[in-house]
Amino acid sequence: MPTDDVARFLEALSPAHREEVRRQPRPQQEKLAAAWETELREDTDLDTLSELSPAAAESEAARRVVEGKGS
């Protein structure tokens, strides 16, 4: 399991979104990864999903961040 925040974020993304983020400069990738971490921490809807499937919660949070639908 990757320990780098950006690597973990990339792992949570769908293949299409992953490639989109990989094309961005590293500082932007780091910004998105930080937003993803915040989304995971602060969105209470993800808490329930996380209990059922942590990977699904991470993926949903990543999708929201990339698509600009985060909290």
Secondary structure, 3 states (H helix, E strand, C coil): CCCCHHHHHHHHCCHHHHHHHHCCCHHHHHHHHHHHHHHHHHCHHHHHHHHHCHHHHHHHHHHHHHCCCCC
